[in-house]
Amino acid sequence: MKKIQSITEWHSIIDQSKNEPVFLLKHSSTCSISAAGYRAFEGFDTDIPKYYLVVQTNRPLSSEVASGLGIRHESPQLFLLKDGKAVWHASHYSISQSKIKSAVEAFG
C-alpha cells in the first residue's frame, strides 16, 4: 500500500486506472472508524494496486479527489477506480474486507 501526497500522483493513479483497476483510500489519522477501515483495507489481499492519502495532512489532494470523481468527501472513504472513474466506493463502517471482496468480484 502506497501513500500518495500530491495531485500529480493522483493524476498518475487516474491514468493507471485506465489500464488496470486501482484502489484509493482517503484516511483520517484521528478517527477510530477510519483506523478500522484502514486496517480492513491494508489487510485485504489483492493484486490490485492500493494507495491511500491522509486527509489531515493533504486537504487539497483530498478535495481534488472528491472533485475529480464527483463524489462528496467522506472519511474514511475507499474507491475502486477503473477507466479513470470510481466504479465502486464505500465509507465508514462499509469499508470491510467482505465488501471490498464483493467489489473486486463485481468490478475488478
N, C-alpha and C positions, 0 to 999 in steps of 0.2 A: 504494500500500500504506500503510495507516494503522496506527500504533502505538496500542494501547489500554493503559490504565493503571488502570482502575477496574472494580469489579464492576458499577457502573451501566452502563458502556459495554458490558460483557459481556452484561448483560441486554438491552440495546438490540440487540445483534447477534443474540441468540436471537430476539427479536421480528422483526427484519429478515428472518431466515431463514424465517419463516412466509410471507413474500411473494415471496422470491427466494433462490436458493442463495447461500451466503456461505462464503468460506474463512477459516480462522483457523490461524495458525502459532504454536506455542509454541517459542520460540527461546532457546538458551543462548548468551550472548555470549562464553563462554570455551571453547567446544568446536569443534574443526575440522570434525567431522561436521555439527554444526548450521550452521556457516558455509556448508558446501556445500549443505545443504538450503535455507537462506535464499536463496542465490544462484539455485538452481533455481526456487524459488517466486517470487522477485522478478522473474526473467526470463521467467516464463510469461505469455504474452499472453492475456488473457481479459477479458470484460466482467463477470465475476463479481467482486463486491467482495472485496478482500483485506485482511485485518487480521493483525496479529501482536502478540505480547507477549513481553517479555524476562523469562525465568524468574527470573534472579538479582535483578532489581530489583522483582519483584512476585510473590513466592511465594504470598501469599494469593489473588491473582487466578488464578494457575496452579492452585492447589488447588481453587478454586471451579469452574474449567472441568472439571477431572477429575471432581469430584464431580457436577456438573450433567449431564455427558454419560455418567457411569457407565463411563468408560474410564480404566484405570490410566495414571498420569502417565508419560510418557517425554519425552525432549528430545534432539533436535528431534522435534516431533510436528505433523503437519498434518491438519486436519479439513476436510471439506466438509460444511457444515451445511445442512439443508433441513427445513422444518416443525418447527423447534425441536430437532432432534436431529442427531447425526452419522450421515450415510448412508455415509460413507467416511472412513477415516483411515489414515495411514502414519507411520512413524517411521524415524529414522536413514537408512540408505542407500536405503530405499524411497521417499524423497522425491526424485523425479526428474521432469523435465519430461514424459517419456513416461508415467509412471504418473499424474501429475496430469492429463494429457490424457485418458487412459483413464477416469479418474474423472469428468471433465467429460462425456465422451461417454456414460457409463453413468448418471450421476445429475444432471448439470447441466441 
